[in-house]
Amino acid sequence: MLYYLLALLVIIIDQVTKWLVMMNMELRESIPIIDNFLYITSHRNPGAAWGILAGQMTFFYIITAIVIVVIIYYIKKYAHESKWLGVGLGLILGGAIGNFIDRLAYQEVVDFIDMYFGSYSYPIFNVADSALVIGVILIGIVVLKEDFGKGAKKDD
């Protein structure tokens, strides 16, 4: 249940922040937070990461529905074995649903976190994207830790 509450929290924060951007900013308007590093920029993405597969909404609806079902299955089956696995799955679930809501409502995803690293402009993203990335990293760490742990036990 805790992991579903985490997902719900991600969805709420994601949707509220996107709503604030849509209500208070013009499309492509940018507000500097830290000059030459962090901006809030009103942006819309009709595709996936970096705008790939733009306009392929049916594809995104099907894939996201499958991902949501698979994540719920994994939470029910495996989250009790590892708190961090459950947290990672909860973050992914919340992020997937957050962006899914945008695709259903607007046929695009609302992005607004705009970061620069020197001359490199990182693709604009949102809270749901952040939750997805953090969730995947956590799951990767859990899997690697378990694999290395099993390898160490075999060596004993």
MODAPE-V674183 format. One record per residue. N is the residue number from 1. RES is the residue in three letters. SS is DSSP state (@ for helix, = for strand, . for the rest). Layout:
# MODAPE-V674183
N:RES:SS  N:RES:SS
This chain:
# MODAPE-V674183
1:MET:.  2:LEU:@  3:TYR:@  4:TYR:@  5:LEU:@  6:LEU:@  7:ALA:@  8:LEU:@  9:LEU:@  10:VAL:@  11:ILE:@  12:ILE:@  13:ILE:@  14:ASP:@  15:GLN:@  16:VAL:@  17:THR:@  18:LYS:@  19:TRP:@  20:LEU:@  21:VAL:@  22:MET:@  23:MET:@  24:ASN:@  25:MET:.  26:GLU:.  27:LEU:.  28:ARG:.  29:GLU:.  30:SER:=  31:ILE:=  32:PRO:=  33:ILE:=  34:ILE:=  35:ASP:.  36:ASN:.  37:PHE:.  38:LEU:=  39:TYR:=  40:ILE:=  41:THR:=  42:SER:=  43:HIS:=  44:ARG:=  45:ASN:=  46:PRO:.  47:GLY:.  48:ALA:.  49:ALA:@  50:TRP:@  51:GLY:@  52:ILE:.  53:LEU:.  54:ALA:.  55:GLY:.  56:GLN:.  57:MET:@  58:THR:@  59:PHE:@  60:PHE:@  61:TYR:@  62:ILE:@  63:ILE:@  64:THR:@  65:ALA:@  66:ILE:@  67:VAL:@  68:ILE:@  69:VAL:@  70:VAL:@  71:ILE:@  72:ILE:@  73:TYR:@  74:TYR:@  75:ILE:@  76:LYS:@  77:LYS:@  78:TYR:@  79:ALA:@  80:HIS:@  81:GLU:@  82:SER:.  83:LYS:@  84:TRP:@  85:LEU:@  86:GLY:@  87:VAL:@  88:GLY:@  89:LEU:@  90:GLY:@  91:LEU:@  92:ILE:@  93:LEU:@  94:GLY:@  95:GLY:@  96:ALA:@  97:ILE:@  98:GLY:@  99:ASN:@  100:PHE:@  101:ILE:@  102:ASP:@  103:ARG:@  104:LEU:@  105:ALA:@  106:TYR:@  107:GLN:.  108:GLU:.  109:VAL:=  110:VAL:=  111:ASP:=  112:PHE:=  113:ILE:=  114:ASP:=  115:MET:=  116:TYR:=  117:PHE:=  118:GLY:.  119:SER:.  120:TYR:=  121:SER:=  122:TYR:.  123:PRO:.  124:ILE:.  125:PHE:=  126:ASN:.  127:VAL:@  128:ALA:@  129:ASP:@  130:SER:@  131:ALA:@  132:LEU:@  133:VAL:@  134:ILE:@  135:GLY:@  136:VAL:@  137:ILE:@  138:LEU:@  139:ILE:@  140:GLY:@  141:ILE:@  142:VAL:@  143:VAL:@  144:LEU:@  145:LYS:@  146:GLU:@  147:ASP:@  148:PHE:@  149:GLY:@  150:LYS:@  151:GLY:@  152:ALA:@  153:LYS:@  154:LYS:@  155:ASP:@  156:ASP:.
